[in-house]
Amino acid sequence: MQYLIKICSLAMILLSLSFNAWPRKANPITIRIIYDNYQFDPQLKAEWGFSCFIIGTQKTILFDTGGDGSTLLSNMKKLKITPDQVDLIFLSHIHGDHTGGLLEFLKKNHKVKVFLPHSFPSTFKKEITALGAQYIEVKEPIEICQDVFSTGELGSSIKEQSLVIKTEKGLVIITGCAHPGIVDIVKKTKKLLNQNIYLVMGGFHLLGSSKEVIEKIVYEFRKMGVKKVAPCHCSGDKTRELFQQKYKEDFISGGVGKMIEIQ
């Protein structure tokens, strides 16, 4: 009988090992824009700034917090997103249209880690801890959680970090305002992780740029093999139009309320 039990136990172990060896399908990644000056969902308030809510990654992420806490929380409520769903907050750079909603959010959920550029002022960091939250300073590229990375601080006058997510389709890059230059951010990311770029989304900081400058950036995106684009916030209407002309069905029209799913 003991021999039979040992055989059965061994069989169960082998079965377990065999099951774990099978490739498992990755969870779909869903990115919902919850703060933007471009309108997508008319039920939501569009204001200058940017924020998006990311699920399907190991940790649920709030990227930036827009410019106003009441607008951020109101839009979240209308989308049935509760503050306690957020595990960590990723702040791209110090400008108020990306950090303005943080303190109001922390009053609702302070049990989060706030990943922010090392260059943020100490007064800002003290406000975070005063509300009971933790912050983690980012200077060099780091892995935030499984398959989610920061580019580290880039740029000179305005330091900014971008968020990068590894997916089965390639890398997803989310930018706040792309002050260090959107092309440089993509090049840095590709060099850092040595993978194809599936999607670049967020603010491209091209509002007011000439047609020639934007067309050159579109060309660089194509040259780098960027599959899809979703410029919003500070990208500008002309940027969106020119990217849409070249990318056609691979252009994603962003705006507050837009949901992007990566299967």
Disulfide bonds with the S-S distance in Angstrom:
none
